[in-house]
Protein backbone atom coordinates (compact mmCIF):
# COMPACT_ATOMS: atom_id res chain seq x y z
CA UNK A 1 0.00 0.00 0.00
CA UNK A 2 1.37 3.37 -0.93
CA UNK A 3 1.69 6.26 1.45
CA UNK A 4 -0.73 8.44 -0.56
CA UNK A 5 -3.52 5.88 -0.25
CA UNK A 6 -3.31 5.96 3.54
CA UNK A 7 -3.58 9.73 3.57
CA UNK A 8 -6.65 9.57 1.33
CA UNK A 9 -8.28 7.06 3.70
CA UNK A 10 -7.54 9.32 6.67
CA UNK A 11 -9.09 12.29 4.88
CA UNK A 12 -12.18 10.27 3.98
CA UNK A 13 -12.49 9.01 7.54
CA UNK A 14 -12.22 12.55 8.91
CA UNK A 15 -14.82 13.81 6.41
CA UNK A 16 -17.27 11.05 7.42
CA UNK A 17 -16.69 11.81 11.10
CA UNK A 18 -17.35 15.52 10.52
CA UNK A 19 -20.51 14.69 8.57
CA UNK A 20 -21.83 12.44 11.36
CA UNK A 21 -20.96 15.02 14.03
CA UNK A 22 -22.87 17.73 12.16
CA UNK A 23 -25.87 15.44 11.70
CA UNK A 24 -25.90 14.47 15.39
CA UNK A 25 -25.79 18.12 16.44
CA UNK A 26 -28.16 19.67 13.87
CA UNK A 27 -30.70 16.99 12.90
CA UNK A 28 -34.33 18.17 13.24
CA UNK A 29 -35.10 15.27 15.58
CA UNK A 30 -32.70 16.75 18.14
CA UNK A 31 -33.91 20.33 17.81
CA UNK A 32 -32.15 21.54 14.67
CA UNK A 33 -33.78 23.74 12.03
CA UNK A 34 -35.32 21.42 9.36
CA UNK A 35 -34.91 23.89 6.47
CA UNK A 36 -31.29 24.68 7.30
CA UNK A 37 -30.51 20.98 7.70
CA UNK A 38 -32.14 20.12 4.34
CA UNK A 39 -30.13 22.85 2.59
CA UNK A 40 -26.88 21.67 4.17
CA UNK A 41 -27.63 18.04 3.30
CA UNK A 42 -28.37 18.90 -0.35
CA UNK A 43 -25.15 20.93 -0.59
CA UNK A 44 -23.04 18.18 0.97
CA UNK A 45 -24.53 15.55 -1.36
CA UNK A 46 -23.85 17.76 -4.39
CA UNK A 47 -20.26 18.25 -3.21
CA UNK A 48 -19.84 14.50 -2.70
CA UNK A 49 -21.24 13.70 -6.16
CA UNK A 50 -18.98 16.29 -7.78
CA UNK A 51 -15.95 14.78 -6.04
CA UNK A 52 -16.91 11.27 -7.13
CA UNK A 53 -17.35 12.33 -10.75
CA UNK A 54 -14.03 14.20 -10.75
CA UNK A 55 -12.10 11.19 -9.40
CA UNK A 56 -12.74 8.78 -12.23
CA UNK A 57 -14.50 8.10 -15.50
CA UNK A 58 -18.27 8.02 -15.61
CA UNK A 59 -19.92 4.64 -15.37
CA UNK A 60 -21.16 3.04 -18.55
CA UNK A 61 -24.92 2.63 -18.15
CA UNK A 62 -25.38 0.99 -21.56
CA UNK A 63 -25.24 -2.46 -20.02
CA UNK A 64 -28.62 -1.79 -18.39
CA UNK A 65 -30.33 -1.18 -21.75
CA UNK A 66 -30.64 -4.84 -22.72
CA UNK A 67 -34.07 -6.46 -22.74
CA UNK A 68 -34.96 -8.56 -19.72
CA UNK A 69 -35.99 -12.17 -20.24
CA UNK A 70 -37.39 -14.49 -17.61
CA UNK A 71 -36.70 -18.19 -17.81
CA UNK A 72 -38.85 -20.66 -15.94
CA UNK A 73 -37.81 -24.16 -15.21
CA UNK A 74 -40.38 -26.91 -15.77
CA UNK A 75 -39.13 -28.59 -12.62
CA UNK A 76 -39.77 -25.47 -10.55
CA UNK A 77 -43.24 -25.00 -12.04
CA UNK A 78 -44.19 -28.61 -11.34
CA UNK A 79 -43.07 -28.41 -7.71
CA UNK A 80 -44.87 -25.10 -7.24
CA UNK A 81 -48.14 -26.52 -8.59
CA UNK A 82 -47.82 -29.58 -6.37
CA UNK A 83 -47.30 -27.41 -3.29
CA UNK A 84 -50.17 -25.18 -4.26
CA UNK A 85 -52.61 -28.12 -4.33
CA UNK A 86 -51.57 -29.38 -0.88
CA UNK A 87 -53.89 -28.76 2.04
CA UNK A 88 -52.65 -26.24 4.62
CA UNK A 89 -50.31 -27.55 7.31
CA UNK A 90 -51.96 -25.45 10.01
CA UNK A 91 -54.96 -26.79 11.92
N, C-alpha and C positions, 0 to 999 in steps of 0.2 A: 504494500500500500504506500502510495506516495504521500509526501508531507502535505501537499496542497489539498488532497482529498480529506485529510483529517481536519484541516482548517475549515473547509466547506461544511463538513458535518457539524462542527462546533457552532458555526454561524447559523445553520439551519436549526439546531437545537435551541440556541438562544432566541431565535425569532419565534419558534413555537412556544417557548416559555413566556415570552413577552405577550404573545397573542392570548394565551390562556390566562395570564395575570390580568390583562385588560378586561377580558370577558368576565372573569370572576368578580372584578371590582365594579363593572359598569353594566352588567346584564340587567334588563328590566325586571326580572324576577327578584333581584336583590336591591331594588330601589333606583336603578339607573333610568335615564331618560330614553324611552323607546325610540323616538325619532332620531336622536343623536346616535344611539347604538346602531340603528339600521343604516344610517349614512356611513358610519365608520366601517361597518361590516362590508358594505358594498364596495367602499374604497379599498379595503384590504384585499378583498377577493379580486378586484380588478388589477391591483398591483401584483398579486400572486400569479394571476393568469398571464400578465405581461412578462413576468420573469420566466415563467415556464416556456412561453413561446420564443423568448429570446435565447434560451439555452440550447435549443436543438431544433431540428427540422420538424415541420408540421407532420402530424400523423396522416397516413394515407387512408382515407375513409372509403375508397373504392371497393374494398373487399366486402363491405356491408351491402353492396348494391345487387348482389346475386339473388336470384329467386330462391325461395325457401321451399323445400320439398319434405314431406313427411312420409316416412316409410313405416308400415305396420307389419308386424310379423304374424303369420298365421298361427303360430304357436301361442303367442301372447293373446291374440283374439279368442282363441279356443278356450284358454284357461280363464279369461275374463268372463266369457259367457257362462262357463260352468259355475264359477263362483257366484255369478249374478242369479242363477236359478236355485242356489242353495237356500234352505230356510235360514232364518236368523239364528245366531248362536246364543242369543240372550233370551231368557225366559220371560 
